Amino acid sequence: MAEVLVYVDHVDGAVRKPTLELLTLARRIGEPVAVHLGPNAEAAAKVLGEHGAVKVLAADAPEFAEYLVAPKVDALQAAYDAVSPAAVLLPSSAEGKEIGARLAVRIGSGIITDAVDLEAGDEGPVATQSVFAASYTTKSRVSKGTPVITVKPNSAAPEAAPAAGTVEQLAVTVADSSKGTKVVSRTPRESTGRPELTEAAIVVSGGRGVNGAENFPVIEALADSLGAAVGASRAAVDAGWYPHTNQVGQTGKSVSPQLYIAAGISGAIQHRAGMQTSKTIVAINKDAEAPIFELVDYGVVGDLFDVVPALTEEVNSRKG
């Protein structure tokens, strides 16, 4: 069976959930080979092996941290040359898409970004995408070279499939041309204790109907009761009620959680584009004619300041 390269997204060896999803999808089209760049590959290999990685190609070099993505592209290209894979899979993060695009240019291959599903085809992997502000679903395949595909988080449930996960050192030469942009400082993002927005299984978002920054704790309380991430509409962000890093939509972040709860959000097309691929959508809005109700699985017509606290109380009581 052909091998499939999977780029590992991790923090100091702690493998992030989107990588486990990629390993699950990779097994549909071949044998997953993980590419781990950075420290603590041995620790990561155990988790990667448990989720189907037949081997782990590992490399660590100071250039991975000292410069922007180009040295990592050098490393992924070295892995590509060593394996001759049937496909290369990466997470659809900002970094993952840039690495994937640069790799595709170098190896003369086509690229598909923001896939939400992946299946084997007679002429290569077939990727499902949600396009044109989520108005259409398309199935595509790369027609030239080795497919490079980035996949949105929460596109597949990680499945355990124990494999060898043998660590092999990958020889990498970082080109001088990859050292054009140096990282001069890093500032850790302050942790809220909540899941990362784009990776969360549940997202609770507030919009114009929240009516002020002082009212967003109502949204946060429901999110915390569910172990969810907090999102916001563009209207709420533009009004200064919540940080731009939490904006969901065409000009913010795209999310695809198992459950998306929209409170006080009308459902403008730019917001729908960022959350329409969510598996289950619940809307709370006092306007029964709000466009958001056109795409929901469950709709509640009511004042969010009545509905959301009651829902939070019910969730907490069931947990207790």
C-alpha positions in Angstrom: 0.0 0.0 0.0 1.2 3.5 -0.9 2.5 5.7 1.9 0.9 9.1 2.8 2.9 11.8 4.4 1.1 13.5 7.4 2.6 16.8 8.7 2.5 16.8 12.5 1.1 19.8 14.2 2.4 19.8 17.8 3.6 22.0 20.7 7.0 20.7 22.0 6.0 17.2 21.1 2.4 17.4 22.4 0.4 16.3 19.3 -2.6 18.4 18.5 -6.0 16.9 17.7 -6.0 17.9 13.9 -3.0 15.7 13.3 -4.8 12.7 14.7 -7.7 13.4 12.4 -5.3 13.6 9.5 -3.9 10.1 10.4 -7.5 8.8 10.4 -8.1 10.2 6.9 -4.7 9.1 5.6 -5.5 5.5 6.4 -8.3 5.7 3.8 -5.8 6.2 1.0 -2.6 4.5 2.2 -0.2 3.9 5.1 0.4 7.1 7.2 3.9 8.3 7.6 4.1 11.1 10.1 6.6 14.0 9.7 7.6 15.5 13.1 9.7 18.6 13.0 11.1 20.0 16.2 11.8 18.6 19.7 10.4 15.5 21.6 9.7 13.3 18.6 10.1 10.2 20.7 7.2 11.3 23.0 5.0 12.2 20.1 5.7 8.9 18.3 3.7 7.0 20.9 0.6 8.9 20.2 1.2 9.0 16.5 1.7 5.2 16.4 -1.5 4.6 18.4 -3.4 6.4 15.6 -1.9 4.6 12.7 1.5 6.1 11.8 3.6 3.2 10.5 6.7 5.3 11.0 7.7 8.8 12.2 10.2 10.8 10.2 11.8 13.1 12.7 14.1 16.1 12.4 15.0 18.9 14.7 17.0 22.0 13.8 17.3 25.5 15.3 16.2 26.9 12.0 12.6 25.6 12.5 12.2 28.0 15.4 14.5 30.8 14.2 12.9 31.4 10.8 9.5 31.4 9.3 8.0 28.4 7.5 10.6 28.0 4.7 12.9 25.7 6.7 10.0 23.4 7.5 9.2 23.3 3.8 12.8 22.1 3.2 12.2 19.3 5.7 8.9 18.3 4.3 10.4 18.2 0.8 13.2 16.0 2.1 10.5 13.6 3.5 8.7 13.7 0.2 11.9 12.8 -1.7 12.6 9.9 0.8 9.1 8.4 0.7 7.6 9.3 -2.8 4.2 9.4 -1.2 0.7 9.0 -2.7 -0.3 12.3 -1.0 0.8 14.8 1.5 -1.7 15.9 4.2 -1.5 19.0 6.4 -3.8 20.8 8.8 -5.7 23.8 7.4 -4.0 26.2 9.8 -2.3 29.4 8.5 1.0 27.7 8.8 -0.2 24.4 7.3 -1.6 26.1 4.2 1.5 28.1 3.6 3.8 25.1 4.0 1.5 23.1 1.7 1.4 25.7 -1.0 5.2 26.2 -1.0 5.7 22.4 -1.2 3.3 22.1 -4.0 5.1 24.8 -6.0 8.5 23.1 -5.4 7.4 19.6 -6.4 5.2 20.8 -9.3 1.9 19.4 -7.9 -1.6 20.6 -7.4 -3.0 21.6 -4.0 -6.4 21.4 -2.4 -7.1 23.5 0.7 -9.7 23.4 3.4 -11.0 19.9 2.6 -13.7 18.6 4.9 -13.5 15.0 3.9 -11.2 12.6 2.0 -11.8 9.3 0.2 -9.9 7.0 -2.1 -10.5 7.3 -5.8 -9.6 5.4 -9.0 -7.3 8.2 -10.0 -6.1 9.4 -6.7 -7.5 10.9 -3.4 -10.8 12.7 -3.8 -11.4 15.7 -1.4 -14.7 17.3 -0.4 -14.7 21.0 0.0 -17.3 23.6 1.0 -17.0 26.5 -1.4 -18.5 29.9 -2.4 -19.3 30.9 1.2 -20.5 27.4 1.9 -23.2 27.6 -0.8 -21.9 24.5 -2.6 -20.1 21.3 -1.8 -17.6 20.1 -4.4 -15.5 16.9 -4.8 -12.1 17.5 -6.4 -8.9 15.7 -7.1 -5.4 16.8 -8.1 -4.7 16.1 -11.7 -1.0 16.8 -11.8 1.8 15.5 -9.5 1.4 14.3 -5.9 -1.7 15.7 -4.2 -1.0 18.2 -1.4 -4.2 18.5 0.7 -4.9 20.6 3.7 -7.8 19.5 5.9 -10.0 21.6 8.2 -10.0 20.6 11.9 -13.0 18.5 13.1 -13.4 17.0 9.6 -13.0 13.5 11.0 -13.2 11.8 14.4 -9.7 10.5 15.4 -9.7 6.7 15.5 -7.2 4.5 17.2 -5.4 2.1 14.9 -2.2 0.9 16.6 0.8 0.8 14.3 4.6 0.6 14.7 5.3 4.3 14.9 9.0 3.7 14.5 11.1 6.8 14.7 13.5 7.4 11.8 15.8 10.4 11.6 15.3 12.6 8.6 18.3 14.3 7.1 17.5 17.9 6.3 19.6 20.6 4.7 18.1 24.1 5.3 18.9 26.2 2.2 20.2 29.7 2.6 17.3 31.0 0.6 15.0 29.7 3.4 16.6 32.1 6.0 15.2 35.4 4.5 12.8 36.1 7.4 14.0 35.7 11.0 11.8 35.5 14.0 13.0 38.1 16.4 10.6 37.6 19.3 7.7 35.5 20.5 5.0 36.5 23.0 2.9 33.6 24.5 -0.8 34.1 24.0 -2.7 34.4 27.3 -4.6 31.2 27.9 -8.3 31.4 28.6 -8.4 27.8 29.6 -10.9 27.1 26.7 -10.2 25.0 23.6 -8.6 26.6 20.5 -11.5 28.1 18.4 -10.7 26.3 15.1 -10.2 22.9 16.9 -13.0 22.9 19.4 -15.7 20.2 19.2 -18.2 22.8 20.5 -18.4 26.5 19.8 -20.7 29.1 21.4 -20.8 32.4 19.5 -22.4 35.7 20.3 -23.5 38.5 17.9 -25.1 41.9 17.8 -27.9 40.6 20.0 -25.5 40.3 23.0 -25.7 44.1 23.0 -22.3 45.0 24.6 -19.0 43.6 25.9 -20.4 43.6 29.4 -22.9 41.0 28.4 -20.5 38.5 26.8 -20.0 36.6 30.1 -23.5 35.2 29.4 -22.0 33.5 26.3 -18.8 32.5 28.1 -20.8 30.9 30.9 -22.6 28.6 28.5 -19.4 27.8 26.7 -17.6 26.9 30.0 -20.5 24.7 31.0 -20.1 22.7 27.7 -16.3 22.8 27.6 -16.6 24.9 24.4 -14.7 27.7 22.7 -16.2 31.2 22.5 -16.8 32.8 19.1 -18.1 36.2 18.0 -19.8 37.6 14.9 -18.1 40.4 12.8 -20.7 42.8 14.2 -19.7 42.0 17.8 -16.0 42.3 17.0 -16.3 45.5 15.0 -18.2 47.0 17.9 -15.2 46.2 20.2 -17.2 43.7 22.3 -14.9 40.8 21.7 -11.3 40.2 20.3 -10.8 39.7 16.6 -9.0 36.5 17.3 -12.5 35.0 18.2 -14.3 36.2 15.1 -16.0 33.5 13.1 -16.8 34.2 9.5 -15.4 34.8 6.0 -13.1 37.6 7.3 -12.4 35.7 10.6 -11.9 32.1 11.3 -13.6 29.1 9.8 -14.8 26.5 12.2 -16.4 23.1 11.7 -17.3 21.8 15.2 -19.6 19.0 16.1 -21.9 21.5 17.7 -22.2 25.3 16.9 -24.5 27.5 19.0 -25.2 31.0 17.6 -26.8 33.4 20.1 -28.0 36.8 18.9 -26.5 36.3 15.4 -28.7 37.2 12.5 -26.9 34.9 10.0 -25.2 37.2 7.5 -23.6 35.4 4.6 -20.1 36.3 5.7 -20.7 34.6 9.1 -22.4 31.6 7.6 -19.3 31.1 5.4 -17.2 30.5 8.5 -19.5 28.0 10.3 -21.9 26.4 7.8 -20.0 23.1 7.8 -20.6 22.6 11.5 -22.2 19.1 12.1 -25.1 20.4 14.3 -26.2 24.1 14.4 -28.4 25.6 17.1 -29.6 29.2 16.8 -31.1 31.5 19.5 -32.7 34.7 18.2 -35.8 36.7 19.1 -36.4 37.5 15.4 -38.2 34.5 13.9 -37.3 35.8 10.4 -33.5 35.9 11.0 -31.6 34.3 8.1 -29.7 32.1 10.6 -32.8 29.9 11.0 -32.5 28.8 7.3 -29.6 26.5 8.0 -30.0 25.4 11.6 -30.8 21.9 12.9 -32.5 23.4 15.9 -33.8 27.0 16.3 -35.0 28.7 19.5 -37.1 31.9 19.0 -36.6 33.9 22.2 -34.5 36.4 24.0 -30.9 35.1 24.5 -30.8 36.7 27.9 -33.6 34.3 29.0 -32.7 31.3 26.9 -28.9 31.1 27.4 -28.8 31.4 31.2 -31.5 28.7 31.4 -29.6 26.5 29.1 -26.4 27.0 31.1 -28.2 26.2 34.3 -29.7 23.0 32.8 -26.3 21.9 31.5 -24.7 22.5 34.9 -27.4 20.6 36.7 -27.0 17.6 34.5 -23.3 17.6 35.0 -23.8 17.9 38.7 
